[in-house]
Amino acid sequence: MVASKTCSFCGAQIEPGTGFLYVRKDGNVLNFCSRKCQVNMIDLKRVPRKTRWTKEYHTIKEMKKQSSKS
């Protein structure tokens, strides 16, 4: 069985045979589910923590909610 990968920007699951593979000069491999994610991370240099539609943004938001309740 082929292992599924996660998008390096938004955190979505990537089905085998789809998405983009980006290799940096230093050898780091980035997997992207769509061109939208690739452009946001590489060209626009956006941070997933500050982009509202990413999984990382929502996990940080939930952590802040839980800490404010305490």
PDB file of N, CA, C, O and CB in Angstrom:
ATOM      1  N   MET A   1       0.836  -1.181   0.000  1.00  0.00           N
ATOM      2  CA  MET A   1       0.000   0.000   0.000  1.00  0.00           C
ATOM      3  C   MET A   1       0.884   1.248   0.000  1.00  0.00           C
ATOM      4  O   MET A   1       1.882   1.312   0.717  1.00  0.00           O
ATOM      5  CB  MET A   1      -0.953  -0.004   1.216  1.00  0.00           C
ATOM      6  N   VAL A   2       0.513   2.217  -0.794  1.00  0.00           N
ATOM      7  CA  VAL A   2       1.262   3.451  -0.906  1.00  0.00           C
ATOM      8  C   VAL A   2       0.874   4.377   0.247  1.00  0.00           C
ATOM      9  O   VAL A   2      -0.306   4.539   0.557  1.00  0.00           O
ATOM     10  CB  VAL A   2       1.008   4.129  -2.276  1.00  0.00           C
ATOM     11  N   ALA A   3       1.862   4.969   0.862  1.00  0.00           N
ATOM     12  CA  ALA A   3       1.614   5.852   1.999  1.00  0.00           C
ATOM     13  C   ALA A   3       1.068   7.195   1.511  1.00  0.00           C
ATOM     14  O   ALA A   3       1.567   7.760   0.538  1.00  0.00           O
ATOM     15  CB  ALA A   3       2.908   6.060   2.821  1.00  0.00           C
ATOM     16  N   SER A   4       0.049   7.695   2.189  1.00  0.00           N
ATOM     17  CA  SER A   4      -0.475   9.006   1.835  1.00  0.00           C
ATOM     18  C   SER A   4       0.392  10.066   2.505  1.00  0.00           C
ATOM     19  O   SER A   4       0.974   9.821   3.562  1.00  0.00           O
ATOM     20  CB  SER A   4      -1.974   9.152   2.258  1.00  0.00           C
ATOM     21  N   LYS A   5       0.476  11.222   1.901  1.00  0.00           N
ATOM     22  CA  LYS A   5       1.316  12.290   2.412  1.00  0.00           C
ATOM     23  C   LYS A   5       0.444  13.464   2.816  1.00  0.00           C
ATOM     24  O   LYS A   5      -0.717  13.549   2.415  1.00  0.00           O
ATOM     25  CB  LYS A   5       2.362  12.720   1.366  1.00  0.00           C
ATOM     26  N   THR A   6       0.992  14.357   3.599  1.00  0.00           N
ATOM     27  CA  THR A   6       0.262  15.551   4.005  1.00  0.00           C
ATOM     28  C   THR A   6       0.873  16.766   3.337  1.00  0.00           C
ATOM     29  O   THR A   6       2.074  16.810   3.067  1.00  0.00           O
ATOM     30  CB  THR A   6       0.270  15.711   5.538  1.00  0.00           C
ATOM     31  N   CYS A   7       0.040  17.739   3.077  1.00  0.00           N
ATOM     32  CA  CYS A   7       0.477  18.975   2.443  1.00  0.00           C
ATOM     33  C   CYS A   7       1.364  19.746   3.415  1.00  0.00           C
ATOM     34  O   CYS A   7       1.034  19.867   4.594  1.00  0.00           O
ATOM     35  CB  CYS A   7      -0.738  19.835   2.001  1.00  0.00           C
ATOM     36  N   SER A   8       2.472  20.260   2.934  1.00  0.00           N
ATOM     37  CA  SER A   8       3.410  20.993   3.777  1.00  0.00           C
ATOM     38  C   SER A   8       2.849  22.342   4.213  1.00  0.00           C
ATOM     39  O   SER A   8       3.339  22.922   5.182  1.00  0.00           O
ATOM     40  CB  SER A   8       4.723  21.195   3.042  1.00  0.00           C
ATOM     41  N   PHE A   9       1.841  22.849   3.527  1.00  0.00           N
ATOM     42  CA  PHE A   9       1.284  24.151   3.887  1.00  0.00           C
ATOM     43  C   PHE A   9      -0.024  24.032   4.653  1.00  0.00           C
ATOM     44  O   PHE A   9      -0.127  24.523   5.778  1.00  0.00           O
ATOM     45  CB  PHE A   9       1.068  24.980   2.646  1.00  0.00           C
ATOM     46  N   CYS A  10      -1.021  23.388   4.064  1.00  0.00           N
ATOM     47  CA  CYS A  10      -2.351  23.390   4.693  1.00  0.00           C
ATOM     48  C   CYS A  10      -2.609  22.178   5.587  1.00  0.00           C
ATOM     49  O   CYS A  10      -3.536  22.211   6.397  1.00  0.00           O
ATOM     50  CB  CYS A  10      -3.412  23.448   3.628  1.00  0.00           C
ATOM     51  N   GLY A  11      -1.825  21.120   5.467  1.00  0.00           N
ATOM     52  CA  GLY A  11      -1.995  19.953   6.313  1.00  0.00           C
ATOM     53  C   GLY A  11      -3.008  18.949   5.816  1.00  0.00           C
ATOM     54  O   GLY A  11      -3.322  18.000   6.535  1.00  0.00           O
ATOM     55  N   ALA A  12      -3.534  19.120   4.616  1.00  0.00           N
ATOM     56  CA  ALA A  12      -4.515  18.191   4.053  1.00  0.00           C
ATOM     57  C   ALA A  12      -3.830  16.907   3.584  1.00  0.00           C
ATOM     58  O   ALA A  12      -2.648  16.912   3.240  1.00  0.00           O
ATOM     59  CB  ALA A  12      -5.275  18.851   2.883  1.00  0.00           C
ATOM     60  N   GLN A  13      -4.586  15.811   3.575  1.00  0.00           N
ATOM     61  CA  GLN A  13      -4.075  14.533   3.084  1.00  0.00           C
ATOM     62  C   GLN A  13      -4.010  14.572   1.554  1.00  0.00           C
ATOM     63  O   GLN A  13      -4.939  15.042   0.898  1.00  0.00           O
ATOM     64  CB  GLN A  13      -4.971  13.348   3.572  1.00  0.00           C
ATOM     65  N   ILE A  14      -2.906  14.075   0.996  1.00  0.00           N
ATOM     66  CA  ILE A  14      -2.711  14.042  -0.452  1.00  0.00           C
ATOM     67  C   ILE A  14      -2.841  12.601  -0.910  1.00  0.00           C
ATOM     68  O   ILE A  14      -2.137  11.723  -0.411  1.00  0.00           O
ATOM     69  CB  ILE A  14      -1.323  14.641  -0.860  1.00  0.00           C
ATOM     70  N   GLU A  15      -3.728  12.355  -1.848  1.00  0.00           N
ATOM     71  CA  GLU A  15      -3.892  11.021  -2.393  1.00  0.00           C
ATOM     72  C   GLU A  15      -2.708  10.677  -3.288  1.00  0.00           C
ATOM     73  O   GLU A  15      -2.140  11.561  -3.930  1.00  0.00           O
ATOM     74  CB  GLU A  15      -5.214  10.911  -3.173  1.00  0.00           C
ATOM     75  N   PRO A  16      -2.328   9.396  -3.338  1.00  0.00           N
ATOM     76  CA  PRO A  16      -1.209   8.991  -4.201  1.00  0.00           C
ATOM     77  C   PRO A  16      -1.490   9.345  -5.664  1.00  0.00           C
ATOM     78  O   PRO A  16      -2.588   9.115  -6.171  1.00  0.00           O
ATOM     79  CB  PRO A  16      -0.946   7.475  -4.064  1.00  0.00           C
ATOM     80  N   GLY A  17      -0.490   9.901  -6.322  1.00  0.00           N
ATOM     81  CA  GLY A  17      -0.615  10.259  -7.733  1.00  0.00           C
ATOM     82  C   GLY A  17      -1.143  11.657  -7.968  1.00  0.00           C
ATOM     83  O   GLY A  17      -1.335  12.054  -9.118  1.00  0.00           O
ATOM     84  N   THR A  18      -1.385  12.418  -6.902  1.00  0.00           N
ATOM     85  CA  THR A  18      -1.864  13.784  -7.056  1.00  0.00           C
ATOM     86  C   THR A  18      -0.946  14.731  -6.300  1.00  0.00           C
ATOM     87  O   THR A  18      -0.103  14.288  -5.519  1.00  0.00           O
ATOM     88  CB  THR A  18      -3.320  13.919  -6.557  1.00  0.00           C
ATOM     89  N   GLY A  19      -1.098  16.008  -6.520  1.00  0.00           N
ATOM     90  CA  GLY A  19      -0.326  17.010  -5.798  1.00  0.00           C
ATOM     91  C   GLY A  19       0.984  17.346  -6.480  1.00  0.00           C
ATOM     92  O   GLY A  19       1.285  16.862  -7.571  1.00  0.00           O
ATOM     93  N   PHE A  20       1.759  18.191  -5.807  1.00  0.00           N
ATOM     94  CA  PHE A  20       3.033  18.658  -6.327  1.00  0.00           C
ATOM     95  C   PHE A  20       4.144  18.308  -5.352  1.00  0.00           C
ATOM     96  O   PHE A  20       3.935  18.291  -4.139  1.00  0.00           O
ATOM     97  CB  PHE A  20       2.996  20.173  -6.587  1.00  0.00           C
ATOM     98  N   LEU A  21       5.326  18.028  -5.888  1.00  0.00           N
ATOM     99  CA  LEU A  21       6.500  17.751  -5.097  1.00  0.00           C
ATOM    100  C   LEU A  21       7.501  18.853  -5.399  1.00  0.00           C
ATOM    101  O   LEU A  21       7.845  19.071  -6.561  1.00  0.00           O
ATOM    102  CB  LEU A  21       7.085  16.330  -5.398  1.00  0.00           C
ATOM    103  N   TYR A  22       7.970  19.548  -4.377  1.00  0.00           N
ATOM    104  CA  TYR A  22       8.913  20.652  -4.549  1.00  0.00           C
ATOM    105  C   TYR A  22      10.163  20.325  -3.749  1.00  0.00           C
ATOM    106  O   TYR A  22      10.078  20.027  -2.558  1.00  0.00           O
ATOM    107  CB  TYR A  22       8.290  22.020  -4.095  1.00  0.00           C
ATOM    108  N   VAL A  23      11.324  20.379  -4.394  1.00  0.00           N
ATOM    109  CA  VAL A  23      12.587  20.087  -3.726  1.00  0.00           C
ATOM    110  C   VAL A  23      13.409  21.367  -3.688  1.00  0.00           C
ATOM    111  O   VAL A  23      13.691  21.970  -4.724  1.00  0.00           O
ATOM    112  CB  VAL A  23      13.364  18.938  -4.450  1.00  0.00           C
ATOM    113  N   ARG A  24      13.788  21.773  -2.484  1.00  0.00           N
ATOM    114  CA  ARG A  24      14.608  22.972  -2.324  1.00  0.00           C
ATOM    115  C   ARG A  24      16.069  22.659  -2.622  1.00  0.00           C
ATOM    116  O   ARG A  24      16.455  21.495  -2.732  1.00  0.00           O
ATOM    117  CB  ARG A  24      14.463  23.543  -0.901  1.00  0.00           C
ATOM    118  N   LYS A  25      16.876  23.708  -2.752  1.00  0.00           N
ATOM    119  CA  LYS A  25      18.299  23.537  -3.048  1.00  0.00           C
ATOM    120  C   LYS A  25      19.032  22.792  -1.941  1.00  0.00           C
ATOM    121  O   LYS A  25      20.012  22.093  -2.202  1.00  0.00           O
ATOM    122  CB  LYS A  25      18.950  24.888  -3.271  1.00  0.00           C
ATOM    123  N   ASP A  26      18.561  22.938  -0.704  1.00  0.00           N
ATOM    124  CA  ASP A  26      19.228  22.265   0.417  1.00  0.00           C
ATOM    125  C   ASP A  26      18.774  20.816   0.590  1.00  0.00           C
ATOM    126  O   ASP A  26      19.263  20.125   1.483  1.00  0.00           O
ATOM    127  CB  ASP A  26      18.973  23.030   1.702  1.00  0.00           C
ATOM    128  N   GLY A  27      17.855  20.347  -0.242  1.00  0.00           N
ATOM    129  CA  GLY A  27      17.428  18.957  -0.205  1.00  0.00           C
ATOM    130  C   GLY A  27      16.112  18.709   0.515  1.00  0.00           C
ATOM    131  O   GLY A  27      15.627  17.578   0.526  1.00  0.00           O
ATOM    132  N   ASN A  28      15.524  19.731   1.112  1.00  0.00           N
ATOM    133  CA  ASN A  28      14.226  19.556   1.767  1.00  0.00           C
ATOM    134  C   ASN A  28      13.151  19.294   0.722  1.00  0.00           C
ATOM    135  O   ASN A  28      13.111  19.954  -0.317  1.00  0.00           O
ATOM    136  CB  ASN A  28      13.864  20.798   2.615  1.00  0.00           C
ATOM    137  N   VAL A  29      12.283  18.333   1.001  1.00  0.00           N
ATOM    138  CA  VAL A  29      11.203  17.985   0.087  1.00  0.00           C
ATOM    139  C   VAL A  29       9.889  18.492   0.673  1.00  0.00           C
ATOM    140  O   VAL A  29       9.555  18.194   1.820  1.00  0.00           O
ATOM    141  CB  VAL A  29      11.149  16.444  -0.164  1.00  0.00           C
ATOM    142  N   LEU A  30       9.150  19.257  -0.120  1.00  0.00           N
ATOM    143  CA  LEU A  30       7.857  19.791   0.290  1.00  0.00           C
ATOM    144  C   LEU A  30       6.777  19.190  -0.591  1.00  0.00           C
ATOM    145  O   LEU A  30       6.920  19.147  -1.813  1.00  0.00           O
ATOM    146  CB  LEU A  30       7.836  21.340   0.210  1.00  0.00           C
ATOM    147  N   ASN A  31       5.704  18.730   0.019  1.00  0.00           N
ATOM    148  CA  ASN A  31       4.565  18.179  -0.710  1.00  0.00           C
ATOM    149  C   ASN A  31       3.418  19.172  -0.626  1.00  0.00           C
ATOM    150  O   ASN A  31       3.112  19.686   0.450  1.00  0.00           O
ATOM    151  CB  ASN A  31       4.142  16.787  -0.142  1.00  0.00           C
ATOM    152  N   PHE A  32       2.782  19.443  -1.764  1.00  0.00           N
ATOM    153  CA  PHE A  32       1.664  20.368  -1.810  1.00  0.00           C
ATOM    154  C   PHE A  32       0.466  19.692  -2.452  1.00  0.00           C
ATOM    155  O   PHE A  32       0.607  18.939  -3.416  1.00  0.00           O
ATOM    156  CB  PHE A  32       2.040  21.645  -2.573  1.00  0.00           C
ATOM    157  N   CYS A  33      -0.726  19.970  -1.907  1.00  0.00           N
ATOM    158  CA  CYS A  33      -1.941  19.366  -2.440  1.00  0.00           C
ATOM    159  C   CYS A  33      -2.443  20.132  -3.656  1.00  0.00           C
ATOM    160  O   CYS A  33      -3.106  19.552  -4.517  1.00  0.00           O
ATOM    161  CB  CYS A  33      -3.024  19.314  -1.367  1.00  0.00           C
ATOM    162  N   SER A  34      -2.140  21.429  -3.742  1.00  0.00           N
ATOM    163  CA  SER A  34      -2.621  22.235  -4.850  1.00  0.00           C
ATOM    164  C   SER A  34      -1.630  23.345  -5.160  1.00  0.00           C
ATOM    165  O   SER A  34      -0.702  23.612  -4.397  1.00  0.00           O
ATOM    166  CB  SER A  34      -4.003  22.821  -4.535  1.00  0.00           C
ATOM    167  N   ARG A  35      -1.849  23.971  -6.286  1.00  0.00           N
ATOM    168  CA  ARG A  35      -1.017  25.109  -6.686  1.00  0.00           C
ATOM    169  C   ARG A  35      -1.215  26.272  -5.719  1.00  0.00           C
ATOM    170  O   ARG A  35      -0.291  27.051  -5.487  1.00  0.00           O
ATOM    171  CB  ARG A  35      -1.350  25.550  -8.132  1.00  0.00           C
ATOM    172  N   LYS A  36      -2.397  26.391  -5.162  1.00  0.00           N
ATOM    173  CA  LYS A  36      -2.714  27.437  -4.194  1.00  0.00           C
ATOM    174  C   LYS A  36      -1.768  27.368  -2.997  1.00  0.00           C
ATOM    175  O   LYS A  36      -1.245  28.391  -2.554  1.00  0.00           O
ATOM    176  CB  LYS A  36      -4.174  27.315  -3.727  1.00  0.00           C
ATOM    177  N   CYS A  37      -1.554  26.179  -2.482  1.00  0.00           N
ATOM    178  CA  CYS A  37      -0.667  25.998  -1.336  1.00  0.00           C
ATOM    179  C   CYS A  37       0.781  26.281  -1.713  1.00  0.00           C
ATOM    180  O   CYS A  37       1.521  26.884  -0.936  1.00  0.00           O
ATOM    181  CB  CYS A  37      -0.797  24.581  -0.779  1.00  0.00           C
ATOM    182  N   GLN A  38       1.179  25.854  -2.885  1.00  0.00           N
ATOM    183  CA  GLN A  38       2.542  26.057  -3.345  1.00  0.00           C
ATOM    184  C   GLN A  38       2.850  27.539  -3.502  1.00  0.00           C
ATOM    185  O   GLN A  38       3.902  28.001  -3.060  1.00  0.00           O
ATOM    186  CB  GLN A  38       2.770  25.329  -4.662  1.00  0.00           C
ATOM    187  N   VAL A  39       1.958  28.280  -4.117  1.00  0.00           N
ATOM    188  CA  VAL A  39       2.169  29.709  -4.331  1.00  0.00           C
ATOM    189  C   VAL A  39       2.202  30.449  -3.002  1.00  0.00           C
ATOM    190  O   VAL A  39       3.040  31.329  -2.806  1.00  0.00           O
ATOM    191  CB  VAL A  39       1.072  30.289  -5.235  1.00  0.00           C
ATOM    192  N   ASN A  40       1.299  30.103  -2.086  1.00  0.00           N
ATOM    193  CA  ASN A  40       1.263  30.774  -0.797  1.00  0.00           C
ATOM    194  C   ASN A  40       2.547  30.565  -0.003  1.00  0.00           C
ATOM    195  O   ASN A  40       3.016  31.492   0.656  1.00  0.00           O
ATOM    196  CB  ASN A  40       0.081  30.287   0.004  1.00  0.00           C
ATOM    197  N   MET A  41       3.116  29.383  -0.052  1.00  0.00           N
ATOM    198  CA  MET A  41       4.317  29.114   0.737  1.00  0.00           C
ATOM    199  C   MET A  41       5.596  29.562   0.043  1.00  0.00           C
ATOM    200  O   MET A  41       6.441  30.198   0.673  1.00  0.00           O
ATOM    201  CB  MET A  41       4.406  27.646   1.047  1.00  0.00           C
ATOM    202  N   ILE A  42       5.759  29.248  -1.233  1.00  0.00           N
ATOM    203  CA  ILE A  42       7.016  29.507  -1.934  1.00  0.00           C
ATOM    204  C   ILE A  42       7.083  30.947  -2.446  1.00  0.00           C
ATOM    205  O   ILE A  42       8.023  31.674  -2.123  1.00  0.00           O
ATOM    206  CB  ILE A  42       7.182  28.528  -3.101  1.00  0.00           C
ATOM    207  N   ASP A  43       6.110  31.358  -3.229  1.00  0.00           N
ATOM    208  CA  ASP A  43       6.164  32.663  -3.887  1.00  0.00           C
ATOM    209  C   ASP A  43       5.787  33.808  -2.952  1.00  0.00           C
ATOM    210  O   ASP A  43       6.476  34.828  -2.908  1.00  0.00           O
ATOM    211  CB  ASP A  43       5.248  32.670  -5.089  1.00  0.00           C
ATOM    212  N   LEU A  44       4.698  33.644  -2.206  1.00  0.00           N
ATOM    213  CA  LEU A  44       4.209  34.722  -1.353  1.00  0.00           C
ATOM    214  C   LEU A  44       4.811  34.684   0.048  1.00  0.00           C
ATOM    215  O   LEU A  44       4.632  35.620   0.827  1.00  0.00           O
ATOM    216  CB  LEU A  44       2.708  34.657  -1.257  1.00  0.00           C
ATOM    217  N   LYS A  45       5.528  33.599   0.370  1.00  0.00           N
ATOM    218  CA  LYS A  45       6.213  33.430   1.662  1.00  0.00           C
ATOM    219  C   LYS A  45       5.281  33.627   2.854  1.00  0.00           C
ATOM    220  O   LYS A  45       5.625  34.306   3.821  1.00  0.00           O
ATOM    221  CB  LYS A  45       7.371  34.406   1.764  1.00  0.00           C
ATOM    222  N   ARG A  46       4.103  33.026   2.770  1.00  0.00           N
ATOM    223  CA  ARG A  46       3.149  33.105   3.868  1.00  0.00           C
ATOM    224  C   ARG A  46       3.409  31.994   4.879  1.00  0.00           C
ATOM    225  O   ARG A  46       3.943  30.937   4.542  1.00  0.00           O
ATOM    226  CB  ARG A  46       1.708  33.024   3.339  1.00  0.00           C
ATOM    227  N   VAL A  47       3.020  32.253   6.120  1.00  0.00           N
ATOM    228  CA  VAL A  47       3.213  31.302   7.214  1.00  0.00           C
ATOM    229  C   VAL A  47       1.884  30.596   7.458  1.00  0.00           C
ATOM    230  O   VAL A  47       0.857  31.261   7.595  1.00  0.00           O
ATOM    231  CB  VAL A  47       3.725  32.019   8.518  1.00  0.00           C
ATOM    232  N   PRO A  48       1.878  29.252   7.517  1.00  0.00           N
ATOM    233  CA  PRO A  48       0.609  28.527   7.735  1.00  0.00           C
ATOM    234  C   PRO A  48      -0.095  28.890   9.032  1.00  0.00           C
ATOM    235  O   PRO A  48      -1.321  28.808   9.109  1.00  0.00           O
ATOM    236  CB  PRO A  48       0.863  27.048   7.723  1.00  0.00           C
ATOM    237  N   ARG A  49       0.657  29.290  10.053  1.00  0.00           N
ATOM    238  CA  ARG A  49       0.049  29.670  11.330  1.00  0.00           C
ATOM    239  C   ARG A  49      -0.862  30.887  11.208  1.00  0.00           C
ATOM    240  O   ARG A  49      -1.813  31.032  11.976  1.00  0.00           O
ATOM    241  CB  ARG A  49       1.128  29.950  12.352  1.00  0.00           C
ATOM    242  N   LYS A  50      -0.573  31.764  10.243  1.00  0.00           N
ATOM    243  CA  LYS A  50      -1.318  33.012  10.109  1.00  0.00           C
ATOM    244  C   LYS A  50      -2.323  33.004   8.968  1.00  0.00           C
ATOM    245  O   LYS A  50      -3.014  33.998   8.748  1.00  0.00           O
ATOM    246  CB  LYS A  50      -0.368  34.143   9.916  1.00  0.00           C
ATOM    247  N   THR A  51      -2.413  31.900   8.240  1.00  0.00           N
ATOM    248  CA  THR A  51      -3.341  31.780   7.125  1.00  0.00           C
ATOM    249  C   THR A  51      -4.579  31.038   7.596  1.00  0.00           C
ATOM    250  O   THR A  51      -4.481  29.894   8.041  1.00  0.00           O
ATOM    251  CB  THR A  51      -2.684  31.054   5.922  1.00  0.00           C
ATOM    252  N   ARG A  52      -5.734  31.666   7.507  1.00  0.00           N
ATOM    253  CA  ARG A  52      -6.951  31.180   8.157  1.00  0.00           C
ATOM    254  C   ARG A  52      -7.468  29.832   7.661  1.00  0.00           C
ATOM    255  O   ARG A  52      -8.119  29.126   8.431  1.00  0.00           O
ATOM    256  CB  ARG A  52      -8.015  32.179   7.986  1.00  0.00           C
ATOM    257  N   TRP A  53      -7.216  29.451   6.440  1.00  0.00           N
ATOM    258  CA  TRP A  53      -7.801  28.222   5.911  1.00  0.00           C
ATOM    259  C   TRP A  53      -6.907  27.002   6.115  1.00  0.00           C
ATOM    260  O   TRP A  53      -7.215  25.930   5.593  1.00  0.00           O
ATOM    261  CB  TRP A  53      -8.093  28.391   4.443  1.00  0.00           C
ATOM    262  N   THR A  54      -5.813  27.132   6.858  1.00  0.00           N
ATOM    263  CA  THR A  54      -4.924  25.991   7.089  1.00  0.00           C
ATOM    264  C   THR A  54      -5.282  25.266   8.380  1.00  0.00           C
ATOM    265  O   THR A  54      -5.938  25.821   9.261  1.00  0.00           O
ATOM    266  CB  THR A  54      -3.464  26.451   7.135  1.00  0.00           C
ATOM    267  N   LYS A  55      -4.845  24.035   8.472  1.00  0.00           N
ATOM    268  CA  LYS A  55      -5.103  23.210   9.651  1.00  0.00           C
ATOM    269  C   LYS A  55      -4.326  23.728  10.858  1.00  0.00           C
ATOM    270  O   LYS A  55      -4.825  23.696  11.983  1.00  0.00           O
ATOM    271  CB  LYS A  55      -4.735  21.745   9.373  1.00  0.00           C
ATOM    272  N   GLU A  56      -3.121  24.196  10.627  1.00  0.00           N
ATOM    273  CA  GLU A  56      -2.278  24.694  11.709  1.00  0.00           C
ATOM    274  C   GLU A  56      -2.894  25.923  12.381  1.00  0.00           C
ATOM    275  O   GLU A  56      -2.811  26.071  13.600  1.00  0.00           O
ATOM    276  CB  GLU A  56      -0.886  25.031  11.178  1.00  0.00           C
ATOM    277  N   TYR A  57      -3.501  26.791  11.599  1.00  0.00           N
ATOM    278  CA  TYR A  57      -4.172  27.979  12.144  1.00  0.00           C
ATOM    279  C   TYR A  57      -5.282  27.573  13.105  1.00  0.00           C
ATOM    280  O   TYR A  57      -5.414  28.147  14.186  1.00  0.00           O
ATOM    281  CB  TYR A  57      -4.746  28.850  11.007  1.00  0.00           C
ATOM    282  N   HIS A  58      -6.075  26.588  12.712  1.00  0.00           N
ATOM    283  CA  HIS A  58      -7.202  26.163  13.537  1.00  0.00           C
ATOM    284  C   HIS A  58      -6.760  25.432  14.801  1.00  0.00           C
ATOM    285  O   HIS A  58      -7.423  25.545  15.832  1.00  0.00           O
ATOM    286  CB  HIS A  58      -8.119  25.274  12.733  1.00  0.00           C
ATOM    287  N   THR A  59      -5.666  24.693  14.747  1.00  0.00           N
ATOM    288  CA  THR A  59      -5.183  24.035  15.958  1.00  0.00           C
ATOM    289  C   THR A  59      -4.670  25.061  16.960  1.00  0.00           C
ATOM    290  O   THR A  59      -4.895  24.918  18.162  1.00  0.00           O
ATOM    291  CB  THR A  59      -4.077  23.027  15.619  1.00  0.00           C
ATOM    292  N   ILE A  60      -3.987  26.090  16.480  1.00  0.00           N
ATOM    293  CA  ILE A  60      -3.505  27.147  17.368  1.00  0.00           C
ATOM    294  C   ILE A  60      -4.675  27.929  17.948  1.00  0.00           C
ATOM    295  O   ILE A  60      -4.649  28.322  19.114  1.00  0.00           O
ATOM    296  CB  ILE A  60      -2.552  28.093  16.617  1.00  0.00           C
ATOM    297  N   LYS A  61      -5.693  28.152  17.138  1.00  0.00           N
ATOM    298  CA  LYS A  61      -6.888  28.867  17.597  1.00  0.00           C
ATOM    299  C   LYS A  61      -7.583  28.082  18.717  1.00  0.00           C
ATOM    300  O   LYS A  61      -8.027  28.671  19.702  1.00  0.00           O
ATOM    301  CB  LYS A  61      -7.867  29.104  16.416  1.00  0.00           C
ATOM    302  N   GLU A  62      -7.678  26.747  18.566  1.00  0.00           N
ATOM    303  CA  GLU A  62      -8.294  25.907  19.591  1.00  0.00           C
ATOM    304  C   GLU A  62      -7.470  25.918  20.880  1.00  0.00           C
ATOM    305  O   GLU A  62      -8.032  25.925  21.975  1.00  0.00           O
ATOM    306  CB  GLU A  62      -8.452  24.471  19.079  1.00  0.00           C
ATOM    307  N   MET A  63      -6.156  25.919  20.754  1.00  0.00           N
ATOM    308  CA  MET A  63      -5.295  25.959  21.932  1.00  0.00           C
ATOM    309  C   MET A  63      -5.487  27.266  22.694  1.00  0.00           C
ATOM    310  O   MET A  63      -5.496  27.271  23.925  1.00  0.00           O
ATOM    311  CB  MET A  63      -3.822  25.789  21.529  1.00  0.00           C
ATOM    312  N   LYS A  64      -5.639  28.363  21.975  1.00  0.00           N
ATOM    313  CA  LYS A  64      -5.866  29.657  22.622  1.00  0.00           C
ATOM    314  C   LYS A  64      -7.206  29.685  23.334  1.00  0.00           C
ATOM    315  O   LYS A  64      -7.329  30.250  24.421  1.00  0.00           O
ATOM    316  CB  LYS A  64      -5.796  30.789  21.598  1.00  0.00           C
ATOM    317  N   LYS A  65      -8.222  29.069  22.713  1.00  0.00           N
ATOM    318  CA  LYS A  65      -9.551  29.002  23.334  1.00  0.00           C
ATOM    319  C   LYS A  65      -9.505  28.235  24.647  1.00  0.00           C
ATOM    320  O   LYS A  65     -10.065  28.671  25.653  1.00  0.00           O
ATOM    321  CB  LYS A  65     -10.557  28.345  22.381  1.00  0.00           C
ATOM    322  N   GLN A  66      -8.832  27.088  24.628  1.00  0.00           N
ATOM    323  CA  GLN A  66      -8.750  26.245  25.818  1.00  0.00           C
ATOM    324  C   GLN A  66      -7.957  26.922  26.929  1.00  0.00           C
ATOM    325  O   GLN A  66      -8.298  26.767  28.101  1.00  0.00           O
ATOM    326  CB  GLN A  66      -8.117  24.902  25.471  1.00  0.00           C
ATOM    327  N   SER A  67      -6.924  27.658  26.596  1.00  0.00           N
ATOM    328  CA  SER A  67      -6.136  28.319  27.620  1.00  0.00           C
ATOM    329  C   SER A  67      -6.868  29.510  28.216  1.00  0.00           C
ATOM    330  O   SER A  67      -6.645  29.854  29.377  1.00  0.00           O
ATOM    331  CB  SER A  67      -4.812  28.761  27.050  1.00  0.00           C
ATOM    332  N   SER A  68      -7.745  30.149  27.434  1.00  0.00           N
ATOM    333  CA  SER A  68      -8.512  31.280  27.962  1.00  0.00           C
ATOM    334  C   SER A  68      -9.642  30.815  28.876  1.00  0.00           C
ATOM    335  O   SER A  68     -10.065  31.559  29.761  1.00  0.00           O
ATOM    336  CB  SER A  68      -9.083  32.114  26.815  1.00  0.00           C
ATOM    337  N   LYS A  69     -10.142  29.581  28.673  1.00  0.00           N
ATOM    338  CA  LYS A  69     -11.194  29.030  29.535  1.00  0.00           C
ATOM    339  C   LYS A  69     -10.671  28.705  30.921  1.00  0.00           C
ATOM    340  O   LYS A  69     -11.415  28.776  31.899  1.00  0.00           O
ATOM    341  CB  LYS A  69     -11.793  27.779  28.907  1.00  0.00           C
ATOM    342  N   SER A  70      -9.412  28.355  31.012  1.00  0.00           N
ATOM    343  CA  SER A  70      -8.821  27.954  32.306  1.00  0.00           C
ATOM    344  C   SER A  70      -8.583  29.125  33.221  1.00  0.00           C
ATOM    345  O   SER A  70      -8.095  28.947  34.337  1.00  0.00           O
ATOM    346  CB  SER A  70      -7.516  27.229  32.087  1.00  0.00           C
TER     347      SER A  70
END
